[in-house]
Amino acid sequence: HTDEITSVAISPDGSLALSGSADKTLILWDLASGKVIHSFTGHTGEVHSAAFSPDGTMIVSGSSDNKLILWEAVSGKLLHRLGGHLGAVTAVAFSPNGETILSGSLDQVLILWDVASGEPVRRYEGHQDQVNAVAFSSDGNTAISASGSEEFFNTTLERVLILWDVTSGGSLRRFEGHTAPVTAVAISPDGKTALSGSSDMSLILWGLAGSAEIQRFEGHTSAVNSVALSADGKIALSGSADTSLILWEVSTGRPINQ
């Protein structure tokens, strides 16, 4: 890459890594050897987001050119160019069954796409600020999105997460509690909770059934940029602009071995 790396992903089988960059390209890497397998060129703007399909055969990328591109992972072939957003595509996620893709954008809208045809299936409207992150529940029936921007002239100052019914396109619940843009989100494997990270330096664990704040995680000294939950949902990991990663015990909200 010749410019900053904006997104990384590891293939489901753990053998490949994917990086997306401001240089408008993606690179597929062999994790064992560290060698480049492919470079993907097709975007005309910075790559902001990228993800593997659940079976590892496809890759989706989102860019500041307002497009998503669906690629064949092994060959690097461009399968579909997905156009419909009116702003940079900041977040992408495959559904658990791999049949659809959900994207979020600076245009404040989420779009669900059909993987086979590359056509938009549904739009999700309800945010009043840019979408920064999206995640599906493990059954694929619901999805969550996180929003907010640092724009000085922005009067809405939205700092929310919205839980959506994927099939109907309706919003089920709103989660408010962060005091700065919500930058990252993950849904627990059992689908009962969601973990969000924010520029306010905190993480919040939310109960999805009642939208209550269950636990707040405080320890970072700058914006939280990414969050992840372990497969059993007991451990959380966060990465921050303060250059640190913190491993958390979810039940107590305390850092582990700090």
Order of alpha helices (4+ residues) and beta strands (2+ residues): beta-beta-beta-beta-beta-beta-beta-beta-beta-beta-beta-beta-beta-beta-beta-beta-beta-beta-beta-beta-beta-beta-beta-beta
